[in-house]
Amino acid sequence: MGKASRKRREARQQQAGKRQGNPGSKLYREIPRPVIEACEDVLTAYTSGRALARDLGLLNDWPAMIYAEAAALEAVDILTASCGHSGDLLFAELLDDPTFARLAPAMLPLLRFLRGRRAGQNPTLLLDPDTPAPALTLLLLAGQALLSASDGRPGTPAAETTLRECLRRLADSPLDGRTSVGDLAFGLTEREQEQADDEVFIRDQARRICSETLPVRRVLAPADRPALLVLDLTTRPDTEDLLRILDTEMPADGADTVTRWRALAGGNVIRLDVEWLEPVRSSLAVLLDADEHRTVLEKIAAEGRVDLTATDPADSLDSLFALTRVTTSGESLSDVLSRAGIHRA
């Protein structure tokens, strides 16, 4: 399972190689026709409201995963162009549907991964090794994105038109081939970790540290204020909304948060996880370099707090500057830094 992302990348490279000098249907030309038909059947069924007509067993191999990811990426692009965003609320109907409850845990992580690819961020997502039916999950996300981009109702002319546009793009010049591939993989099971060689084990651990982290646009350590992390929240409109809410409606006793600091064994990559428990449950994670950001990290460790914002001070002065302060365990961070320092020595 730990080789999943490599298989995915190799399959893409093989497709790219076959397409050179062949300006035909690209994605449709390289994926087996029965797999394409099974994937298209899911998209059509979801956007039309009819029953499935193809065998879902065809979605269990890598060609289906590649097509499904390309379709979902295209659909999210169409949705963003139509609505101006691809916020989580536009997928609420799918997320709340009990029919797909077993697939729901992977939906938002996959959606954020797609947003990251669309934004050219080269994101990393490590799925649990027992994640069920990822190709089907991606196709359902694509279907919901297409419905939300039209009038939200299956079986309407608008929904049919939006689906045709998505399929046309996939057959012509899919966005999948024109943006960052990212790193989408399955984590190793405990047994696989025990049996893995050093290279495979370290790759798995690195993915665990990097999975679902947000890009940090700027890191500041002002003398008279807590350290400031300027985050790129392109993939997380929900979190950007939360930061704005907390900036204007912060509870008197501060927001209820949980933080965790981790370091990649043998390296200098430090990960901060922040989870808000109220007013809505949300979380984010960022990576910092123990060498490059040493001053900022030591400041956070000494003061036990850090400010987060999605607004870069270097941007237009007309931009709304929403800032949220997070209390964290300075002792925990100091311990992580100490261990990272020992590893680097």
Contacts in CASP RR format, 6 or more apart in sequence:
PFRMAT RR
TARGET T0000
AUTHOR 0000-0000-0000
METHOD contacts of the structure
MODEL  1
MGKASRKRREARQQQAGKRQGNPGSKLYREIPRPVIEACEDVLTAYTSGR
ALARDLGLLNDWPAMIYAEAAALEAVDILTASCGHSGDLLFAELLDDPTF
ARLAPAMLPLLRFLRGRRAGQNPTLLLDPDTPAPALTLLLLAGQALLSAS
DGRPGTPAAETTLRECLRRLADSPLDGRTSVGDLAFGLTEREQEQADDEV
FIRDQARRICSETLPVRRVLAPADRPALLVLDLTTRPDTEDLLRILDTEM
PADGADTVTRWRALAGGNVIRLDVEWLEPVRSSLAVLLDADEHRTVLEKI
AAEGRVDLTATDPADSLDSLFALTRVTTSGESLSDVLSRAGIHRA
1 129 0 8 1.000
1 185 0 8 1.000
1 186 0 8 1.000
1 187 0 8 1.000
1 188 0 8 1.000
1 189 0 8 1.000
1 192 0 8 1.000
2 185 0 8 1.000
2 186 0 8 1.000
2 187 0 8 1.000
2 188 0 8 1.000
2 192 0 8 1.000
2 200 0 8 1.000
2 203 0 8 1.000
2 204 0 8 1.000
3 200 0 8 1.000
4 184 0 8 1.000
4 185 0 8 1.000
4 186 0 8 1.000
4 187 0 8 1.000
5 183 0 8 1.000
5 184 0 8 1.000
5 185 0 8 1.000
5 207 0 8 1.000
6 185 0 8 1.000
7 62 0 8 1.000
8 62 0 8 1.000
8 65 0 8 1.000
8 66 0 8 1.000
8 181 0 8 1.000
8 184 0 8 1.000
8 185 0 8 1.000
9 181 0 8 1.000
11 62 0 8 1.000
11 63 0 8 1.000
11 66 0 8 1.000
12 66 0 8 1.000
12 181 0 8 1.000
14 30 0 8 1.000
15 26 0 8 1.000
15 27 0 8 1.000
15 30 0 8 1.000
15 66 0 8 1.000
16 177 0 8 1.000
18 29 0 8 1.000
18 30 0 8 1.000
19 26 0 8 1.000
19 29 0 8 1.000
19 30 0 8 1.000
22 29 0 8 1.000
25 171 0 8 1.000
25 172 0 8 1.000
26 171 0 8 1.000
26 172 0 8 1.000
26 173 0 8 1.000
26 174 0 8 1.000
27 66 0 8 1.000
27 67 0 8 1.000
27 70 0 8 1.000
27 170 0 8 1.000
27 171 0 8 1.000
27 174 0 8 1.000
27 176 0 8 1.000
28 36 0 8 1.000
28 170 0 8 1.000
28 171 0 8 1.000
31 63 0 8 1.000
31 64 0 8 1.000
31 66 0 8 1.000
31 67 0 8 1.000
32 63 0 8 1.000
34 58 0 8 1.000
35 58 0 8 1.000
35 59 0 8 1.000
35 61 0 8 1.000
35 63 0 8 1.000
35 64 0 8 1.000
35 67 0 8 1.000
36 67 0 8 1.000
37 54 0 8 1.000
38 54 0 8 1.000
38 55 0 8 1.000
38 56 0 8 1.000
38 57 0 8 1.000
38 58 0 8 1.000
38 59 0 8 1.000
38 64 0 8 1.000
39 59 0 8 1.000
39 64 0 8 1.000
39 67 0 8 1.000
39 68 0 8 1.000
39 71 0 8 1.000
39 135 0 8 1.000
39 139 0 8 1.000
40 167 0 8 1.000
41 52 0 8 1.000
41 53 0 8 1.000
41 54 0 8 1.000
42 52 0 8 1.000
42 54 0 8 1.000
42 56 0 8 1.000
42 59 0 8 1.000
42 136 0 8 1.000
42 139 0 8 1.000
42 140 0 8 1.000
42 143 0 8 1.000
43 71 0 8 1.000
43 139 0 8 1.000
43 142 0 8 1.000
43 143 0 8 1.000
43 146 0 8 1.000
43 163 0 8 1.000
43 166 0 8 1.000
43 167 0 8 1.000
44 50 0 8 1.000
44 163 0 8 1.000
45 51 0 8 1.000
45 52 0 8 1.000
45 53 0 8 1.000
46 139 0 8 1.000
46 140 0 8 1.000
46 143 0 8 1.000
46 144 0 8 1.000
46 147 0 8 1.000
46 154 0 8 1.000
47 143 0 8 1.000
47 146 0 8 1.000
47 147 0 8 1.000
47 154 0 8 1.000
47 155 0 8 1.000
47 159 0 8 1.000
47 160 0 8 1.000
47 162 0 8 1.000
47 163 0 8 1.000
48 154 0 8 1.000
48 155 0 8 1.000
48 159 0 8 1.000
48 160 0 8 1.000
48 163 0 8 1.000
49 154 0 8 1.000
49 155 0 8 1.000
56 133 0 8 1.000
56 136 0 8 1.000
58 64 0 8 1.000
59 68 0 8 1.000
59 133 0 8 1.000
59 135 0 8 1.000
59 136 0 8 1.000
59 139 0 8 1.000
60 133 0 8 1.000
60 135 0 8 1.000
64 135 0 8 1.000
65 134 0 8 1.000
65 135 0 8 1.000
65 138 0 8 1.000
67 135 0 8 1.000
67 170 0 8 1.000
68 134 0 8 1.000
68 135 0 8 1.000
68 136 0 8 1.000
68 138 0 8 1.000
68 139 0 8 1.000
68 142 0 8 1.000
69 114 0 8 1.000
69 138 0 8 1.000
69 176 0 8 1.000
69 184 0 8 1.000
70 170 0 8 1.000
70 174 0 8 1.000
70 175 0 8 1.000
70 176 0 8 1.000
70 177 0 8 1.000
71 138 0 8 1.000
71 139 0 8 1.000
71 142 0 8 1.000
71 166 0 8 1.000
71 170 0 8 1.000
72 110 0 8 1.000
72 114 0 8 1.000
72 138 0 8 1.000
72 139 0 8 1.000
72 141 0 8 1.000
72 142 0 8 1.000
72 145 0 8 1.000
73 114 0 8 1.000
73 117 0 8 1.000
73 118 0 8 1.000
73 174 0 8 1.000
73 175 0 8 1.000
73 176 0 8 1.000
73 179 0 8 1.000
74 142 0 8 1.000
74 166 0 8 1.000
74 169 0 8 1.000
74 170 0 8 1.000
74 174 0 8 1.000
74 175 0 8 1.000
74 176 0 8 1.000
75 141 0 8 1.000
75 142 0 8 1.000
75 143 0 8 1.000
75 145 0 8 1.000
75 146 0 8 1.000
75 149 0 8 1.000
75 166 0 8 1.000
76 86 0 8 1.000
76 111 0 8 1.000
76 114 0 8 1.000
76 115 0 8 1.000
76 118 0 8 1.000
76 141 0 8 1.000
76 142 0 8 1.000
76 145 0 8 1.000
77 118 0 8 1.000
77 175 0 8 1.000
78 145 0 8 1.000
78 146 0 8 1.000
78 149 0 8 1.000
78 162 0 8 1.000
78 165 0 8 1.000
78 166 0 8 1.000
78 169 0 8 1.000
79 86 0 8 1.000
79 90 0 8 1.000
79 145 0 8 1.000
79 146 0 8 1.000
79 148 0 8 1.000
79 149 0 8 1.000
80 86 0 8 1.000
80 118 0 8 1.000
81 149 0 8 1.000
82 148 0 8 1.000
82 149 0 8 1.000
82 150 0 8 1.000
83 90 0 8 1.000
83 148 0 8 1.000
83 149 0 8 1.000
85 237 0 8 1.000
86 111 0 8 1.000
86 115 0 8 1.000
86 145 0 8 1.000
86 237 0 8 1.000
87 237 0 8 1.000
87 238 0 8 1.000
88 95 0 8 1.000
88 108 0 8 1.000
88 111 0 8 1.000
88 237 0 8 1.000
88 238 0 8 1.000
90 144 0 8 1.000
90 145 0 8 1.000
90 148 0 8 1.000
91 107 0 8 1.000
91 108 0 8 1.000
91 111 0 8 1.000
91 141 0 8 1.000
91 144 0 8 1.000
91 145 0 8 1.000
91 148 0 8 1.000
93 144 0 8 1.000
93 147 0 8 1.000
94 100 0 8 1.000
94 107 0 8 1.000
94 140 0 8 1.000
94 141 0 8 1.000
94 144 0 8 1.000
95 104 0 8 1.000
95 107 0 8 1.000
95 108 0 8 1.000
100 137 0 8 1.000
100 140 0 8 1.000
102 132 0 8 1.000
103 132 0 8 1.000
103 133 0 8 1.000
103 136 0 8 1.000
103 137 0 8 1.000
103 140 0 8 1.000
105 128 0 8 1.000
105 131 0 8 1.000
106 127 0 8 1.000
106 128 0 8 1.000
106 131 0 8 1.000
106 134 0 8 1.000
106 137 0 8 1.000
107 137 0 8 1.000
107 140 0 8 1.000
107 141 0 8 1.000
109 125 0 8 1.000
109 127 0 8 1.000
109 212 0 8 1.000
110 125 0 8 1.000
110 134 0 8 1.000
110 137 0 8 1.000
110 138 0 8 1.000
110 141 0 8 1.000
111 141 0 8 1.000
112 123 0 8 1.000
112 125 0 8 1.000
112 212 0 8 1.000
112 235 0 8 1.000
112 236 0 8 1.000
113 123 0 8 1.000
113 125 0 8 1.000
113 182 0 8 1.000
113 184 0 8 1.000
113 212 0 8 1.000
113 235 0 8 1.000
114 141 0 8 1.000
115 234 0 8 1.000
115 235 0 8 1.000
115 236 0 8 1.000
116 123 0 8 1.000
116 180 0 8 1.000
116 234 0 8 1.000
116 235 0 8 1.000
117 123 0 8 1.000
117 179 0 8 1.000
117 180 0 8 1.000
117 181 0 8 1.000
117 182 0 8 1.000
118 175 0 8 1.000
118 179 0 8 1.000
119 234 0 8 1.000
119 235 0 8 1.000
120 179 0 8 1.000
120 180 0 8 1.000
121 180 0 8 1.000
121 215 0 8 1.000
121 232 0 8 1.000
121 234 0 8 1.000
121 235 0 8 1.000
122 180 0 8 1.000
122 181 0 8 1.000
122 182 0 8 1.000
122 183 0 8 1.000
123 180 0 8 1.000
123 182 0 8 1.000
123 183 0 8 1.000
123 212 0 8 1.000
123 235 0 8 1.000
124 182 0 8 1.000
124 183 0 8 1.000
124 184 0 8 1.000
124 207 0 8 1.000
124 210 0 8 1.000
124 211 0 8 1.000
124 212 0 8 1.000
124 213 0 8 1.000
125 183 0 8 1.000
125 184 0 8 1.000
125 185 0 8 1.000
125 211 0 8 1.000
125 212 0 8 1.000
126 185 0 8 1.000
126 186 0 8 1.000
126 187 0 8 1.000
126 204 0 8 1.000
126 207 0 8 1.000
126 208 0 8 1.000
126 210 0 8 1.000
126 211 0 8 1.000
127 134 0 8 1.000
127 184 0 8 1.000
127 185 0 8 1.000
127 186 0 8 1.000
127 187 0 8 1.000
128 186 0 8 1.000
128 187 0 8 1.000
129 186 0 8 1.000
129 187 0 8 1.000
129 188 0 8 1.000
129 189 0 8 1.000
129 192 0 8 1.000
131 186 0 8 1.000
142 166 0 8 1.000
143 163 0 8 1.000
146 159 0 8 1.000
146 162 0 8 1.000
146 163 0 8 1.000
146 166 0 8 1.000
147 153 0 8 1.000
147 154 0 8 1.000
147 159 0 8 1.000
147 162 0 8 1.000
149 162 0 8 1.000
150 156 0 8 1.000
150 158 0 8 1.000
150 159 0 8 1.000
150 161 0 8 1.000
150 162 0 8 1.000
151 158 0 8 1.000
151 159 0 8 1.000
152 158 0 8 1.000
152 159 0 8 1.000
153 159 0 8 1.000
169 175 0 8 1.000
183 207 0 8 1.000
183 210 0 8 1.000
185 207 0 8 1.000
187 204 0 8 1.000
187 207 0 8 1.000
187 208 0 8 1.000
188 196 0 8 1.000
188 200 0 8 1.000
188 201 0 8 1.000
188 204 0 8 1.000
193 201 0 8 1.000
193 204 0 8 1.000
196 204 0 8 1.000
205 264 0 8 1.000
205 265 0 8 1.000
206 264 0 8 1.000
206 269 0 8 1.000
209 262 0 8 1.000
209 264 0 8 1.000
209 269 0 8 1.000
209 271 0 8 1.000
209 287 0 8 1.000
210 269 0 8 1.000
210 287 0 8 1.000
212 285 0 8 1.000
213 271 0 8 1.000
213 285 0 8 1.000
213 286 0 8 1.000
213 287 0 8 1.000
214 231 0 8 1.000
214 232 0 8 1.000
214 233 0 8 1.000
214 235 0 8 1.000
214 236 0 8 1.000
214 284 0 8 1.000
214 285 0 8 1.000
214 286 0 8 1.000
215 231 0 8 1.000
215 232 0 8 1.000
216 229 0 8 1.000
216 230 0 8 1.000
216 231 0 8 1.000
216 232 0 8 1.000
216 286 0 8 1.000
216 287 0 8 1.000
216 288 0 8 1.000
217 230 0 8 1.000
217 231 0 8 1.000
217 232 0 8 1.000
217 312 0 8 1.000
218 228 0 8 1.000
218 229 0 8 1.000
218 230 0 8 1.000
218 312 0 8 1.000
218 313 0 8 1.000
218 314 0 8 1.000
219 227 0 8 1.000
219 228 0 8 1.000
219 229 0 8 1.000
219 230 0 8 1.000
219 288 0 8 1.000
219 293 0 8 1.000
219 296 0 8 1.000
220 227 0 8 1.000
220 228 0 8 1.000
220 230 0 8 1.000
220 296 0 8 1.000
220 313 0 8 1.000
221 227 0 8 1.000
221 228 0 8 1.000
221 295 0 8 1.000
221 296 0 8 1.000
221 299 0 8 1.000
222 228 0 8 1.000
225 307 0 8 1.000
226 299 0 8 1.000
226 300 0 8 1.000
226 303 0 8 1.000
226 305 0 8 1.000
226 306 0 8 1.000
226 307 0 8 1.000
226 325 0 8 1.000
227 296 0 8 1.000
227 299 0 8 1.000
227 300 0 8 1.000
227 303 0 8 1.000
227 306 0 8 1.000
227 307 0 8 1.000
228 306 0 8 1.000
228 307 0 8 1.000
228 308 0 8 1.000
228 309 0 8 1.000
228 323 0 8 1.000
229 286 0 8 1.000
229 306 0 8 1.000
229 307 0 8 1.000
229 308 0 8 1.000
229 309 0 8 1.000
230 309 0 8 1.000
230 310 0 8 1.000
230 311 0 8 1.000
230 312 0 8 1.000
230 313 0 8 1.000
231 284 0 8 1.000
231 286 0 8 1.000
231 308 0 8 1.000
231 309 0 8 1.000
231 310 0 8 1.000
232 310 0 8 1.000
233 239 0 8 1.000
233 240 0 8 1.000
233 243 0 8 1.000
233 310 0 8 1.000
236 284 0 8 1.000
238 282 0 8 1.000
239 282 0 8 1.000
239 284 0 8 1.000
240 310 0 8 1.000
242 276 0 8 1.000
242 279 0 8 1.000
242 280 0 8 1.000
242 282 0 8 1.000
242 324 0 8 1.000
243 308 0 8 1.000
243 309 0 8 1.000
243 310 0 8 1.000
243 322 0 8 1.000
243 323 0 8 1.000
243 324 0 8 1.000
244 320 0 8 1.000
244 322 0 8 1.000
245 279 0 8 1.000
246 255 0 8 1.000
246 276 0 8 1.000
246 322 0 8 1.000
246 324 0 8 1.000
247 322 0 8 1.000
247 323 0 8 1.000
247 324 0 8 1.000
248 322 0 8 1.000
249 279 0 8 1.000
250 324 0 8 1.000
251 278 0 8 1.000
251 279 0 8 1.000
254 327 0 8 1.000
255 276 0 8 1.000
255 278 0 8 1.000
255 279 0 8 1.000
255 324 0 8 1.000
255 326 0 8 1.000
256 276 0 8 1.000
256 277 0 8 1.000
256 278 0 8 1.000
257 274 0 8 1.000
257 275 0 8 1.000
257 276 0 8 1.000
257 277 0 8 1.000
257 326 0 8 1.000
257 327 0 8 1.000
258 274 0 8 1.000
258 275 0 8 1.000
258 277 0 8 1.000
259 272 0 8 1.000
259 273 0 8 1.000
259 274 0 8 1.000
259 275 0 8 1.000
259 326 0 8 1.000
259 327 0 8 1.000
259 328 0 8 1.000
259 329 0 8 1.000
259 332 0 8 1.000
260 272 0 8 1.000
260 273 0 8 1.000
260 332 0 8 1.000
261 270 0 8 1.000
261 271 0 8 1.000
261 272 0 8 1.000
261 273 0 8 1.000
261 328 0 8 1.000
261 329 0 8 1.000
261 332 0 8 1.000
261 333 0 8 1.000
261 336 0 8 1.000
262 270 0 8 1.000
262 271 0 8 1.000
262 273 0 8 1.000
262 336 0 8 1.000
263 269 0 8 1.000
263 270 0 8 1.000
263 271 0 8 1.000
263 290 0 8 1.000
263 336 0 8 1.000
263 337 0 8 1.000
263 339 0 8 1.000
263 340 0 8 1.000
263 343 0 8 1.000
264 271 0 8 1.000
265 343 0 8 1.000
266 340 0 8 1.000
266 343 0 8 1.000
266 344 0 8 1.000
267 290 0 8 1.000
267 340 0 8 1.000
267 343 0 8 1.000
267 344 0 8 1.000
268 289 0 8 1.000
268 290 0 8 1.000
268 291 0 8 1.000
268 340 0 8 1.000
268 341 0 8 1.000
268 343 0 8 1.000
268 344 0 8 1.000
269 287 0 8 1.000
269 288 0 8 1.000
269 289 0 8 1.000
269 290 0 8 1.000
270 287 0 8 1.000
270 288 0 8 1.000
270 289 0 8 1.000
270 290 0 8 1.000
270 293 0 8 1.000
270 297 0 8 1.000
270 333 0 8 1.000
270 336 0 8 1.000
270 337 0 8 1.000
270 340 0 8 1.000
271 285 0 8 1.000
271 286 0 8 1.000
271 287 0 8 1.000
271 288 0 8 1.000
272 285 0 8 1.000
272 286 0 8 1.000
272 288 0 8 1.000
272 306 0 8 1.000
272 328 0 8 1.000
273 283 0 8 1.000
273 284 0 8 1.000
273 285 0 8 1.000
274 283 0 8 1.000
274 284 0 8 1.000
274 285 0 8 1.000
274 308 0 8 1.000
274 326 0 8 1.000
274 328 0 8 1.000
275 281 0 8 1.000
275 282 0 8 1.000
275 283 0 8 1.000
276 282 0 8 1.000
276 283 0 8 1.000
288 296 0 8 1.000
288 297 0 8 1.000
290 297 0 8 1.000
290 337 0 8 1.000
290 340 0 8 1.000
290 341 0 8 1.000
290 344 0 8 1.000
291 344 0 8 1.000
297 333 0 8 1.000
297 337 0 8 1.000
298 337 0 8 1.000
300 306 0 8 1.000
300 328 0 8 1.000
300 330 0 8 1.000
300 333 0 8 1.000
301 330 0 8 1.000
301 331 0 8 1.000
301 333 0 8 1.000
301 334 0 8 1.000
301 337 0 8 1.000
302 330 0 8 1.000
303 330 0 8 1.000
304 327 0 8 1.000
304 328 0 8 1.000
304 329 0 8 1.000
304 330 0 8 1.000
304 333 0 8 1.000
305 325 0 8 1.000
305 326 0 8 1.000
305 327 0 8 1.000
305 328 0 8 1.000
306 325 0 8 1.000
306 326 0 8 1.000
306 328 0 8 1.000
307 323 0 8 1.000
307 324 0 8 1.000
307 325 0 8 1.000
307 326 0 8 1.000
308 323 0 8 1.000
308 324 0 8 1.000
308 325 0 8 1.000
308 326 0 8 1.000
309 321 0 8 1.000
309 322 0 8 1.000
309 323 0 8 1.000
309 324 0 8 1.000
310 322 0 8 1.000
311 319 0 8 1.000
311 320 0 8 1.000
311 321 0 8 1.000
311 322 0 8 1.000
311 323 0 8 1.000
313 321 0 8 1.000
END
